[in-house]
Amino acid sequence: MKRRTLLGGTIAVAAFGLVSSVEAQQPPIKIGMSMPQTGGLAGGGKPSLLGIEIWRDDVNAKGGILGRKVELVVYDDKSSAAETPAIYSKLIDVDKVDLLFAPYATVPTAPIMPMVKQRGLLLIGNFSFQVNSKVGHDMWFNNAPWGPPDSWAASFLDIGQKAGGKTMALLAADQEFAQNLAKTAREVATKRGMQVVFDQSYPPNTVEFSSIIRSLKAAKPDIVYVASYPPDSAGILRAVNEIGIGDNVKLFGGGMVGLQFGSVMENMGSLLNGVVNYNSWLPEKSMYFDGTKDFFDKYTKRAVEAKVDPLGYYLAPFGYASGQLVEQAIKAVGSLDQKAIAKYLRENTHKTIVGPIAFSADGERKETAVLQAQFRGVADKNMEQFRSSGKQVILFPENLKSGDLVTPFEAARK
């Protein structure tokens, strides 16, 4: 009996070792993507990727997904839309990745949408805007908080109208993302019977905005909606500081990209005061969910080592949330079947460090979680101030609100 027990134990140990060996030999789950590490979009691409890498490390520390470790296959698309189709073809056909994440931003993502749809592949979007509106891919899921296409402009104009605004000026970069925002803002203004008294687009390489701001000021709008990219946002604010915008302006900002990044905010300093602009995450009490604080503790340490945005509020937690979305879906369906994963993502609400996420049929959020926040009491050359609450007061949405609008704009700047 003793001999049998020993033999049985030996066999059991051997069998356990065999199972462990098989598990150890399971290939990793490969997630492929391009991400701008150089070029104009690198300021967003780097923290976004770091957020995804922190998720990968967290999930692998817990044993991976379905017993398999997660591996990221990443290429630098150099912030160029011309690069992404070839990169994603390589990821699919050569690297044989299991799942795809989209690159950061609208311009590099748009060219890959037809190919991904044609091949019937799942794609987790990364802060692009309305790239699926014409393609209609039913396996697209955007990690961004945009929601319905008109909600971004509508929330901004709501704030302006409540402050007594009746007319609007529109200033937008002549690039796809900014033009999509401007188009939506025009449509919302028309529905509300608001008069657009100034409407101008400018070339992407514009560096001097003085003449544009003078013309805008002369139109005497109540609300100024700006859709700009980081270099333009800085140039526009400098011109406003030099020339002024007029006492009649009740609300200024809306769609200015760049004012979410730590380095830009530090450089702009007090020029930010009074601006009401969109954002995705801010260090206000209402924005902390399960795992949020732990994520930022890790991000803050690694951002220094990686030399990326030291705050990381805008994009990094959403990179992590992208991983959480696929992790939950894969575990729920028990496989890497992309159609099954897409079905699960579409039909369920998902817990993430940026709050609950539920998708509409178009792969965008069912409800907008875009913040409209006003810069207040910002001092010059002080990055650390932005880690505290109160420097960007949330005006919208109501469930996350942390204060009321200070208006008119010129008074709010002081």
ROVOMI-130870 format. One record per residue (C-alpha): z, x, y; residue number from 0. Coordinates in Angstrom, 2 decimals, m for minus. Each point is the difference from the previous one (the first is absolute). Layout:
BEGIN
+---------+---------+---------+-----+
:       w :       u :       v :   k :
+---------+---------+---------+-----+
:       Z :       X :       Y : NUM :
...
+---------+---------+---------+-----+
//
This chain:
BEGIN
+---------+---------+---------+-----+
:       w :       u :       v :   k :
+---------+---------+---------+-----+
:    0.00 :    0.00 :    0.00 :   0 :
:    0.92 :    2.79 :    2.34 :   1 :
:   m3.24 :    1.76 :   m0.82 :   2 :
:   m2.00 :   m3.17 :    0.67 :   3 :
:    1.78 :   m0.54 :    3.30 :   4 :
:   m0.75 :    3.56 :    1.03 :   5 :
:   m3.59 :   m0.32 :   m1.11 :   6 :
:   m0.34 :   m3.34 :    1.80 :   7 :
:    1.48 :    1.55 :    3.13 :   8 :
:   m2.41 :    2.92 :   m0.28 :   9 :
:   m2.94 :   m2.36 :   m0.34 :  10 :
:    1.24 :   m2.08 :    2.94 :  11 :
:    0.39 :    3.10 :    2.17 :  12 :
:   m3.47 :    1.18 :   m1.00 :  13 :
:   m1.45 :   m3.43 :    0.75 :  14 :
:    1.76 :   m0.08 :    3.37 :  15 :
:   m1.38 :    3.44 :    0.76 :  16 :
:   m3.48 :   m1.19 :   m0.94 :  17 :
:    0.30 :   m3.04 :    2.30 :  18 :
:    1.33 :    2.17 :    2.81 :  19 :
:   m2.88 :    2.40 :   m0.52 :  20 :
:   m2.52 :   m2.84 :    0.12 :  21 :
:    1.60 :   m1.37 :    3.16 :  22 :
:   m0.04 :    3.46 :    1.55 :  23 :
:   m3.70 :    0.26 :   m0.77 :  24 :
:   m0.85 :   m3.28 :    1.72 :  25 :
:   m2.53 :    0.79 :    2.74 :  26 :
:    1.11 :   m0.63 :    3.56 :  27 :
:   m1.02 :   m3.07 :    1.96 :  28 :
:   m2.44 :    1.45 :    2.49 :  29 :
:   m0.24 :   m1.60 :    3.44 :  30 :
:   m2.92 :    1.25 :    2.06 :  31 :
:   m0.62 :   m0.09 :    3.71 :  32 :
:   m1.41 :    1.81 :    2.96 :  33 :
:    2.32 :    0.55 :    2.94 :  34 :
:   m0.78 :    1.56 :    3.40 :  35 :
:    1.83 :    3.32 :    0.10 :  36 :
:   m2.26 :    1.41 :    2.70 :  37 :
:   m1.88 :   m1.61 :    2.89 :  38 :
:    1.00 :   m2.75 :    2.41 :  39 :
:    1.75 :   m2.21 :   m2.58 :  40 :
:    2.13 :    2.75 :   m1.53 :  41 :
:    2.99 :   m0.97 :    2.15 :  42 :
:    0.13 :   m3.23 :   m2.00 :  43 :
:   m1.33 :    1.24 :   m3.32 :  44 :
:    2.62 :    2.69 :   m0.52 :  45 :
:    3.13 :   m2.18 :    0.34 :  46 :
:   m1.71 :   m2.75 :   m2.01 :  47 :
:   m0.61 :    2.43 :   m2.86 :  48 :
:    3.54 :    1.34 :    0.22 :  49 :
:    1.30 :   m3.55 :   m0.41 :  50 :
:   m2.08 :   m0.41 :   m3.17 :  51 :
:    1.17 :    3.39 :   m1.31 :  52 :
:    3.66 :   m0.97 :    0.48 :  53 :
:   m0.66 :   m3.17 :   m2.04 :  54 :
:   m1.72 :    2.07 :   m2.72 :  55 :
:    2.99 :    2.35 :   m0.20 :  56 :
:    2.47 :   m2.90 :   m0.10 :  57 :
:   m1.85 :   m1.87 :   m2.74 :  58 :
:   m0.52 :    3.17 :   m2.08 :  59 :
:    3.71 :    0.82 :    0.30 :  60 :
:    0.66 :   m3.39 :   m1.64 :  61 :
:   m2.35 :    0.79 :   m2.90 :  62 :
:   m3.29 :   m1.16 :    1.48 :  63 :
:   m1.71 :   m3.34 :   m0.66 :  64 :
:   m0.35 :   m1.27 :   m3.58 :  65 :
:    1.31 :    3.39 :   m1.11 :  66 :
:   m2.77 :    1.87 :    1.85 :  67 :
:    0.43 :    2.27 :    3.01 :  68 :
:   m2.00 :   m0.73 :    3.17 :  69 :
:   m2.48 :    2.60 :    1.25 :  70 :
:   m1.77 :   m0.15 :    3.38 :  71 :
:   m3.57 :    1.24 :    0.35 :  72 :
:   m0.62 :    0.48 :    3.73 :  73 :
:   m2.95 :    1.31 :    2.03 :  74 :
:   m0.22 :    0.61 :    3.73 :  75 :
:   m2.65 :   m2.31 :    1.47 :  76 :
:    0.22 :    1.91 :    3.33 :  77 :
:    0.37 :   m3.34 :    1.86 :  78 :
:   m3.69 :   m0.63 :   m0.64 :  79 :
:   m1.58 :   m3.20 :   m1.31 :  80 :
:   m2.90 :    2.12 :   m1.26 :  81 :
:    2.30 :    1.76 :   m2.49 :  82 :
:    1.70 :   m2.91 :   m1.75 :  83 :
:   m2.79 :   m1.52 :   m2.16 :  84 :
:   m0.61 :    3.31 :   m1.80 :  85 :
:    3.73 :    0.64 :   m0.39 :  86 :
:    0.64 :   m3.39 :   m1.59 :  87 :
:   m3.00 :    0.35 :   m2.30 :  88 :
:    1.49 :    3.30 :   m1.18 :  89 :
:    3.44 :   m1.53 :   m0.46 :  90 :
:   m1.47 :   m2.76 :   m2.18 :  91 :
:   m2.69 :    1.86 :   m1.97 :  92 :
:    1.30 :    3.59 :   m0.22 :  93 :
:    3.77 :   m0.15 :    0.41 :  94 :
:    0.19 :   m3.27 :   m1.94 :  95 :
:    2.97 :   m1.26 :    2.00 :  96 :
:    1.82 :   m3.12 :   m1.15 :  97 :
:    0.52 :   m1.59 :    3.42 :  98 :
:   m1.28 :    0.44 :    3.55 :  99 :
:    1.80 :    0.09 :    3.33 : 100 :
:   m2.15 :   m0.25 :    3.13 : 101 :
:   m0.04 :    2.68 :    2.70 : 102 :
:    1.97 :   m0.53 :    3.16 : 103 :
:   m1.77 :   m2.07 :    2.69 : 104 :
:   m2.92 :   m2.35 :    0.39 : 105 :
:   m2.92 :    2.35 :    0.60 : 106 :
:    0.33 :    2.10 :   m3.22 : 107 :
:    0.80 :   m3.08 :   m2.12 : 108 :
:   m2.88 :   m2.27 :    1.00 : 109 :
:   m2.77 :    2.03 :   m1.75 : 110 :
:    1.69 :   m0.09 :   m3.42 : 111 :
:    0.60 :   m3.76 :   m0.11 : 112 :
:   m3.43 :   m1.04 :   m1.41 : 113 :
:    0.19 :    2.66 :   m2.75 : 114 :
:    3.53 :   m0.96 :   m1.05 : 115 :
:   m0.96 :   m3.66 :   m0.14 : 116 :
:   m3.17 :    0.71 :   m1.97 : 117 :
:    1.99 :    1.93 :   m2.60 : 118 :
:    2.72 :   m2.65 :   m0.19 : 119 :
:    2.82 :    2.37 :    0.88 : 120 :
:    3.40 :   m0.62 :    1.55 : 121 :
:    0.51 :    1.62 :    3.41 : 122 :
:    3.30 :    0.23 :    1.88 : 123 :
:   m0.89 :    0.09 :    3.70 : 124 :
:    1.66 :    2.29 :    2.51 : 125 :
:    0.22 :   m1.38 :    3.55 : 126 :
:   m3.64 :   m0.92 :    0.43 : 127 :
:   m0.83 :   m3.15 :    1.94 : 128 :
:   m2.25 :   m2.77 :   m1.31 : 129 :
:   m2.14 :    2.27 :   m2.22 : 130 :
:   m0.09 :   m2.72 :   m2.66 : 131 :
:   m1.01 :   m2.85 :    2.31 : 132 :
:   m3.72 :    0.36 :   m0.79 : 133 :
:    0.19 :    1.65 :   m3.43 : 134 :
:    2.32 :   m2.59 :   m1.57 : 135 :
:    1.42 :    2.20 :   m2.77 : 136 :
:    2.60 :   m1.92 :   m2.03 : 137 :
:    1.75 :    3.18 :   m1.20 : 138 :
:    0.86 :    1.36 :    3.46 : 139 :
:    3.63 :    0.07 :    1.19 : 140 :
:    0.84 :    1.46 :    3.40 : 141 :
:    3.42 :    1.64 :    0.40 : 142 :
:   m0.11 :   m0.63 :    3.78 : 143 :
:    2.04 :   m2.82 :    1.57 : 144 :
:   m2.90 :   m1.56 :    1.93 : 145 :
:   m0.17 :   m3.44 :   m1.60 : 146 :
:   m2.55 :   m2.60 :    1.21 : 147 :
:   m2.67 :    1.67 :    2.18 : 148 :
:    0.95 :   m1.82 :    3.20 : 149 :
:    3.76 :    0.50 :   m0.32 : 150 :
:    0.07 :    3.43 :    1.63 : 151 :
:   m1.65 :   m1.10 :    3.25 : 152 :
:    1.68 :   m3.41 :   m0.13 : 153 :
:    3.51 :    1.46 :   m0.10 : 154 :
:   m0.73 :    2.24 :    3.00 : 155 :
:   m1.56 :   m2.81 :    2.04 : 156 :
:    2.87 :   m2.32 :   m0.93 : 157 :
:    2.41 :    2.40 :    1.67 : 158 :
:   m2.24 :    0.25 :    3.07 : 159 :
:   m0.47 :   m3.75 :    0.34 : 160 :
:    3.73 :   m0.64 :   m0.29 : 161 :
:    0.40 :    2.41 :    2.92 : 162 :
:   m2.46 :   m2.09 :    2.03 : 163 :
:   m3.24 :    1.86 :   m0.73 : 164 :
:   m3.25 :   m1.95 :    0.40 : 165 :
:   m2.70 :    2.69 :    0.27 : 166 :
:   m0.76 :    3.01 :   m2.15 : 167 :
:   m1.67 :    3.41 :    0.32 : 168 :
:   m1.42 :    1.66 :   m3.10 : 169 :
:   m0.50 :    3.75 :   m0.39 : 170 :
:   m1.19 :    1.37 :   m3.36 : 171 :
:   m1.41 :    3.14 :   m1.58 : 172 :
:   m3.53 :   m0.34 :   m1.31 : 173 :
:    1.01 :    0.52 :   m3.65 : 174 :
:    0.32 :   m2.44 :   m2.89 : 175 :
:    3.78 :   m0.43 :   m0.11 : 176 :
:    0.40 :   m0.47 :    3.76 : 177 :
:   m3.03 :   m2.27 :    0.22 : 178 :
:    1.36 :   m2.21 :   m2.80 : 179 :
:    3.24 :   m0.37 :    1.97 : 180 :
:   m1.88 :   m0.73 :    3.23 : 181 :
:   m2.20 :   m2.60 :   m1.67 : 182 :
:    3.04 :   m1.80 :   m1.37 : 183 :
:    1.76 :    0.12 :    3.37 : 184 :
:   m3.04 :   m1.59 :    1.69 : 185 :
:   m0.10 :   m2.78 :   m2.57 : 186 :
:    3.73 :   m0.74 :    0.36 : 187 :
:   m0.28 :    0.00 :    3.81 : 188 :
:   m2.96 :   m2.40 :   m0.14 : 189 :
:    1.86 :   m2.42 :   m2.28 : 190 :
:    2.91 :   m0.01 :    2.42 : 191 :
:   m2.15 :   m0.47 :    3.07 : 192 :
:    1.00 :    3.36 :    1.44 : 193 :
:   m2.45 :    1.58 :    2.42 : 194 :
:   m1.10 :    3.57 :   m0.80 : 195 :
:   m0.38 :    1.61 :    3.43 : 196 :
:   m0.78 :    3.54 :   m1.21 : 197 :
:   m1.66 :    1.03 :   m3.28 : 198 :
:   m1.09 :    3.60 :   m0.52 : 199 :
:   m0.63 :    2.36 :   m2.89 : 200 :
:   m0.05 :    3.77 :    0.43 : 201 :
:   m1.56 :    2.82 :   m2.08 : 202 :
:    2.37 :    1.63 :   m2.52 : 203 :
:   m0.26 :    3.37 :    1.75 : 204 :
:    1.21 :   m1.33 :    3.37 : 205 :
:    2.75 :    2.19 :    1.49 : 206 :
:    0.18 :   m1.22 :    3.62 : 207 :
:    1.10 :   m3.60 :    0.52 : 208 :
:    0.73 :   m0.09 :    3.74 : 209 :
:   m3.13 :   m1.93 :    1.02 : 210 :
:    0.45 :   m2.49 :   m2.86 : 211 :
:    3.64 :   m0.67 :    0.94 : 212 :
:   m0.96 :   m0.46 :    3.66 : 213 :
:   m2.58 :   m2.62 :   m0.98 : 214 :
:    2.45 :   m1.70 :   m2.33 : 215 :
:    2.68 :   m0.08 :    2.70 : 216 :
:   m2.46 :   m1.56 :    2.44 : 217 :
:   m0.59 :   m2.89 :   m2.44 : 218 :
:    3.71 :   m0.95 :    0.34 : 219 :
:    0.63 :   m1.16 :   m3.58 : 220 :
:    3.33 :   m1.41 :   m1.15 : 221 :
:   m0.26 :    1.54 :   m3.46 : 222 :
:   m1.66 :    3.30 :   m0.95 : 223 :
:   m0.98 :    0.42 :   m3.66 : 224 :
:   m0.91 :    3.56 :   m0.97 : 225 :
:   m1.57 :    1.02 :   m3.33 : 226 :
:   m0.08 :    3.81 :   m0.01 : 227 :
:    0.29 :    3.12 :   m2.16 : 228 :
:    2.65 :    2.76 :    0.48 : 229 :
:   m1.81 :    2.24 :    2.54 : 230 :
:   m1.18 :   m3.06 :    1.97 : 231 :
:    3.46 :   m1.60 :   m0.04 : 232 :
:    1.47 :    3.10 :    1.64 : 233 :
:   m2.82 :    0.19 :    2.56 : 234 :
:    0.33 :   m3.68 :    0.90 : 235 :
:    3.75 :    0.23 :    0.54 : 236 :
:   m0.40 :    3.07 :    2.19 : 237 :
:   m2.57 :   m1.83 :    2.14 : 238 :
:    2.29 :   m3.04 :    0.27 : 239 :
:    2.84 :    2.27 :    1.08 : 240 :
:   m2.14 :    1.57 :    2.74 : 241 :
:   m1.73 :   m3.13 :    1.28 : 242 :
:    2.28 :   m2.88 :   m0.95 : 243 :
:   m1.16 :   m3.24 :   m1.54 : 244 :
:    1.10 :   m2.65 :    2.50 : 245 :
:    3.10 :   m2.15 :    0.43 : 246 :
:   m1.72 :   m3.02 :   m1.54 : 247 :
:   m0.20 :    1.59 :   m3.49 : 248 :
:    2.68 :   m1.58 :   m2.16 : 249 :
:   m0.88 :    1.65 :   m3.30 : 250 :
:   m1.82 :    3.26 :   m0.82 : 251 :
:   m0.90 :    1.56 :   m3.37 : 252 :
:   m0.61 :   m1.78 :   m3.29 : 253 :
:   m2.25 :    2.15 :   m2.17 : 254 :
:    0.56 :    3.62 :    1.06 : 255 :
:   m0.17 :    2.33 :   m3.02 : 256 :
:    1.98 :    3.21 :    0.40 : 257 :
:    3.05 :   m1.44 :    1.70 : 258 :
:    1.51 :   m0.32 :   m3.48 : 259 :
:   m0.10 :    3.76 :   m0.70 : 260 :
:    2.99 :    2.22 :    0.77 : 261 :
:   m1.93 :    2.82 :    1.69 : 262 :
:   m1.93 :   m2.40 :    2.25 : 263 :
:    3.16 :   m1.88 :    0.98 : 264 :
:    1.79 :    3.26 :    0.78 : 265 :
:   m2.89 :    1.20 :    2.15 : 266 :
:   m0.39 :   m3.31 :    1.83 : 267 :
:    3.72 :   m0.41 :    0.63 : 268 :
:    0.81 :   m2.25 :    2.95 : 269 :
:   m3.67 :   m0.99 :    0.40 : 270 :
:    0.60 :   m2.32 :   m2.97 : 271 :
:    2.59 :   m2.12 :    1.77 : 272 :
:   m0.99 :   m3.64 :    0.37 : 273 :
:   m2.91 :    0.17 :   m2.46 : 274 :
:    0.03 :   m2.72 :   m2.65 : 275 :
:   m1.84 :    1.21 :   m3.07 : 276 :
:   m0.48 :   m0.75 :   m3.66 : 277 :
:    1.92 :    1.89 :   m2.65 : 278 :
:    0.85 :   m0.32 :   m3.68 : 279 :
:    3.55 :    1.33 :   m0.41 : 280 :
:    2.74 :    0.86 :    2.52 : 281 :
:    3.64 :    1.10 :   m0.38 : 282 :
:    1.47 :   m3.38 :    0.91 : 283 :
:    2.64 :   m1.60 :   m2.28 : 284 :
:   m2.37 :   m2.79 :   m1.04 : 285 :
:   m2.46 :    2.48 :   m1.52 : 286 :
:    2.18 :    1.47 :   m2.78 : 287 :
:   m0.60 :   m1.23 :   m3.55 : 288 :
:    1.03 :    1.28 :   m3.43 : 289 :
:   m0.92 :    3.68 :   m0.14 : 290 :
:   m1.14 :    0.37 :    3.62 : 291 :
:    2.80 :    2.31 :    1.13 : 292 :
:   m0.25 :    2.13 :   m3.14 : 293 :
:   m3.74 :    0.39 :    0.58 : 294 :
:    0.40 :    1.18 :    3.59 : 295 :
:    2.75 :    2.43 :   m1.00 : 296 :
:   m2.49 :    1.63 :   m2.38 : 297 :
:   m2.92 :   m0.27 :    2.40 : 298 :
:    1.87 :    1.62 :    2.91 : 299 :
:    0.82 :    3.06 :   m2.08 : 300 :
:   m3.46 :    0.38 :   m1.52 : 301 :
:   m1.85 :   m0.70 :    3.25 : 302 :
:    1.47 :    3.16 :    1.51 : 303 :
:   m1.17 :    2.06 :   m2.98 : 304 :
:   m3.45 :   m1.66 :    0.00 : 305 :
:   m0.34 :    0.21 :    3.81 : 306 :
:   m0.96 :   m3.66 :    0.36 : 307 :
:    1.18 :   m2.78 :    2.32 : 308 :
:    3.80 :    0.46 :    0.02 : 309 :
:    0.59 :   m3.75 :    0.43 : 310 :
:   m2.61 :   m1.43 :   m2.37 : 311 :
:    0.79 :   m3.62 :    0.92 : 312 :
:   m3.55 :   m1.29 :    0.32 : 313 :
:   m1.58 :    0.99 :   m3.31 : 314 :
:    2.27 :    1.92 :   m2.37 : 315 :
:    2.12 :   m2.92 :   m1.29 : 316 :
:   m3.17 :   m2.00 :   m0.64 : 317 :
:   m1.37 :    2.86 :   m2.10 : 318 :
:    3.16 :   m0.26 :   m2.07 : 319 :
:   m0.39 :   m3.79 :   m0.16 : 320 :
:   m3.54 :    0.43 :   m1.37 : 321 :
:    1.52 :    1.82 :   m2.94 : 322 :
:    2.64 :   m2.68 :   m0.42 : 323 :
:   m2.70 :   m2.68 :   m0.15 : 324 :
:   m1.91 :    1.61 :   m2.86 : 325 :
:    3.20 :    1.06 :   m1.77 : 326 :
:    1.29 :   m3.58 :   m0.11 : 327 :
:   m3.38 :   m1.40 :   m1.02 : 328 :
:   m0.59 :    2.51 :   m2.81 : 329 :
:    3.47 :   m0.58 :   m1.43 : 330 :
:   m0.44 :   m3.78 :    0.20 : 331 :
:   m3.35 :   m0.08 :   m1.82 : 332 :
:    0.88 :    2.86 :   m2.34 : 333 :
:   m3.30 :    1.81 :    0.38 : 334 :
:   m2.51 :    1.56 :    2.41 : 335 :
:   m2.38 :   m2.95 :   m0.27 : 336 :
:   m1.20 :   m0.20 :    3.60 : 337 :
:   m0.92 :   m3.68 :   m0.10 : 338 :
:    3.45 :   m0.85 :   m1.34 : 339 :
:    1.64 :    2.18 :    2.66 : 340 :
:   m2.05 :   m1.70 :    2.72 : 341 :
:    0.97 :   m3.44 :   m1.31 : 342 :
:    3.69 :    0.94 :    0.05 : 343 :
:   m0.22 :    1.42 :    3.52 : 344 :
:   m1.75 :   m3.14 :    1.25 : 345 :
:    2.40 :   m2.49 :   m1.58 : 346 :
:    3.41 :    1.55 :    0.68 : 347 :
:    2.27 :    1.15 :    2.83 : 348 :
:    0.91 :    3.68 :   m0.23 : 349 :
:    3.17 :    1.75 :    1.14 : 350 :
:   m0.63 :    3.19 :    1.96 : 351 :
:    1.80 :    2.28 :    2.44 : 352 :
:   m1.94 :   m1.70 :    2.83 : 353 :
:    1.08 :   m3.47 :   m1.09 : 354 :
:   m1.52 :   m2.67 :   m2.25 : 355 :
:   m3.80 :    0.04 :   m0.31 : 356 :
:   m2.14 :   m2.96 :   m1.08 : 357 :
:   m3.80 :    0.01 :    0.12 : 358 :
:   m2.60 :   m2.59 :    0.98 : 359 :
:   m3.28 :   m0.42 :   m1.87 : 360 :
:   m1.69 :    2.57 :    2.28 : 361 :
:    2.53 :    2.71 :   m0.94 : 362 :
:    1.77 :   m0.05 :    3.36 : 363 :
:    3.59 :   m1.10 :    0.61 : 364 :
:    0.62 :   m3.74 :   m0.17 : 365 :
:    2.16 :    0.31 :    3.10 : 366 :
:   m0.22 :    2.64 :    2.69 : 367 :
:    2.79 :    2.56 :    0.20 : 368 :
:   m1.57 :    1.89 :    2.93 : 369 :
:    2.62 :    0.82 :    2.60 : 370 :
:   m0.51 :   m0.34 :    3.74 : 371 :
:    2.54 :    2.26 :    1.67 : 372 :
:    0.70 :    1.12 :    3.57 : 373 :
:    0.88 :    3.59 :    0.88 : 374 :
:    3.23 :    0.13 :    2.00 : 375 :
:    1.97 :    2.79 :    1.65 : 376 :
:   m2.11 :    2.77 :   m1.53 : 377 :
:    0.74 :    3.48 :    1.38 : 378 :
:   m2.40 :    2.94 :    0.09 : 379 :
:   m0.22 :    2.63 :   m2.75 : 380 :
:    2.55 :   m1.45 :   m2.40 : 381 :
:   m1.08 :   m0.78 :   m3.54 : 382 :
:    3.49 :   m0.83 :   m1.27 : 383 :
:    0.38 :   m2.99 :    2.32 : 384 :
:   m2.54 :   m1.91 :   m2.10 : 385 :
:    2.27 :    0.12 :   m3.06 : 386 :
:    2.38 :   m2.39 :    1.76 : 387 :
:   m0.38 :   m3.74 :    0.45 : 388 :
:   m0.78 :   m1.36 :    3.46 : 389 :
:   m2.83 :    2.35 :    1.01 : 390 :
:   m2.59 :   m2.38 :   m1.47 : 391 :
:    1.34 :   m3.54 :    0.27 : 392 :
:   m1.61 :   m2.41 :   m2.46 : 393 :
:   m1.37 :   m3.13 :    1.72 : 394 :
:   m1.89 :   m1.39 :   m3.02 : 395 :
:    0.28 :   m1.31 :   m2.71 : 396 :
:    2.94 :   m2.29 :    0.62 : 397 :
:    1.85 :    0.89 :   m3.21 : 398 :
:    0.00 :    3.69 :    0.95 : 399 :
:    0.43 :   m0.40 :    3.76 : 400 :
:    2.50 :    2.31 :    1.74 : 401 :
:   m0.48 :   m0.89 :    3.69 : 402 :
:   m2.03 :   m1.78 :    2.70 : 403 :
:   m2.93 :    1.12 :    2.13 : 404 :
:    0.69 :    1.81 :    3.26 : 405 :
:   m2.74 :   m1.04 :    2.44 : 406 :
:   m2.05 :    0.62 :    2.17 : 407 :
:   m1.38 :    3.23 :   m1.40 : 408 :
:    0.51 :    2.09 :    3.15 : 409 :
:    3.68 :   m1.01 :    0.10 : 410 :
:    0.40 :    0.76 :   m3.70 : 411 :
:   m1.37 :    3.52 :    0.53 : 412 :
:    2.93 :    0.99 :    2.21 : 413 :
+---------+---------+---------+-----+
//
